[in-house]
Amino acid sequence: MHLIKKQTWIHSAAVDGLGILAWPFIILVSIILFPHYFNEHADVSPIVWILIVMGVDVSHVYSTLFRTYLDPITYKKHRSFLLLVPLVVWIAGVIFYIFGSLLFWRILAYLAVYHFIRQQYGFLKIYMRTENKNDWLYTYTIYVMYAITSIPILIWHCSPDRIFVWFVKNDFISLNFEFMVPYFKLLLALIIGVYIVFEIVESYRRKYLNIPKNVLLLGTFISWYMGIVYFNSDLIFTLFNVVSHGIPYMVLIWIYGSKKSGDTATPHWYRLLFNWKGIVLYSMVLLVFAFIEEGLWDSLIWNEHQNYFAIFKDLPSINNSILLSIIIPLLSVPQISHYIIDGYIWKLKDDRYSWKKEVLDS
């Protein structure tokens, strides 16, 4: 019986494995191998913040540019939408912030959670693209993905002892239903248990095991359950949350760009970025965007990492409530626009590139 047939990789086993699927496992192994370090460093240090939050989380937001605004063909086709989204996001952000800064951050936090969950759903759909959509196990697998991402979030809401936050303190609604936590854990175990049993049976019956799909599900469980429920550490949560989300997305954009760069209509600078030699340049461009954004945030709003943003030192720190209601939503525009545009752009049916049709429309 040949269970290991041709797999549904996006690029290849090596690129998908190392770039998209491996990160939750790498983080978990690091925690196991260096427990004393993680016990003594529960908080995110400034250098870790620079490497992880700015270097990965903020950087991955700007990788969307190469799929949209900096892609001449896509931008031309969807110019009105791409120009309208940032403007609407800013205006809506100002309105919400005027009603209360916590309301603004709370809406942003729940948008982020939805975006993170939907990214995992998107990868799952890619890796299940050759499976029968009318099969009940196909639908159930999607429910499993939603369960292993949303149930840890529900447990977080019911657990007032969590020492980490998504954006700011109290951005999540506190339910204080701690008695529900064991029931949520049991429900999650039952959902996963049913999936494991039937996936084994169906794999045996079909004589095919979908490796990337199952590795993605396991990695997502590790990232969300271990990062939110099992461990109570700001550092561990940040690593699982940011790295497991940001790096795979940047890799996906690079894969997409590398496929597109073979088209003669693609600009020369695009082809320079999206090949093996251009990976460093691609990463540096994203880091420059992230550095500028975080420099503005820190100098104008937070004033927490001024040593790292010396070139912004002459910018004034803003304390006026009216100015804050304008500037904070403005600085949030790239991130919120990323959430919205990312949910739209991968669903397009008119993409001219066969890779996109093969991988994302199937």
C-alpha angles and dihedrals in degrees: 000000000000106000093162103071128148107322130220098246118163093217110348141316091265098047095041093042097049100029104038113014108031103064101086089050093048091051093047092049089049091053091049094047096044106033095149092057093051092044091053096041106049091145127069109255121215093254092049088048090054093048100041110024099036097025097048114009099045093033094056090056090063094048085076087072090072090055094047129008095028094043102089096203097045092043092051092051096046102027097129093050094045093050095044098050098066092046094050091044092053095047092047090047092053091050093050093045091052088057089052139317092235090054089053094050092043092054090046091050094052091045088053093050091050090048093050092049093047092051090059089046089052094052089047091054090050093052092046094048094114095048126098108269091200092059113105091225089059090058093041091053089058089052089051091055091051090048097051090050103037100040093060087051090052090049089051090054090052095046113077091181096074108122096200133073134200098233111333137357114290094008088133119063109251111227097178091206095137092155087069095061097086090050092051090050091050091049091051091049092051093049092050093043093054090049094051093051096048095040089056091048094046093045090053092047094048092038088227133105117198100218102182092047093053095041088052092051092048093046092048090051091050093048097047102034098039094039096047110021112021099042124043100203132120091212095050093045091050093049095049094040100044104031097043090050106034104044096048090051093051089048091050091053090048091050090049091048092048091054091048095046090074090069113098089220090064114103117254093242089055091056090049092058101042104060133078093270091049098056093095092048091047090052093047093052090053091048092053091054091046093048092052093048095046091045089057092045093049097043098043102032122006107030091196105120104030093144089066096048103047093146089064094049094109093059112103122245109243119228102153109111094218093051091045090054088057103037101043094053089044092053089047093055096093093052098044092042088053090056093051100039093045090056089053109035099060092054095061114128097196100063107136095210117098093213090061092048093047096047108028106029098047 
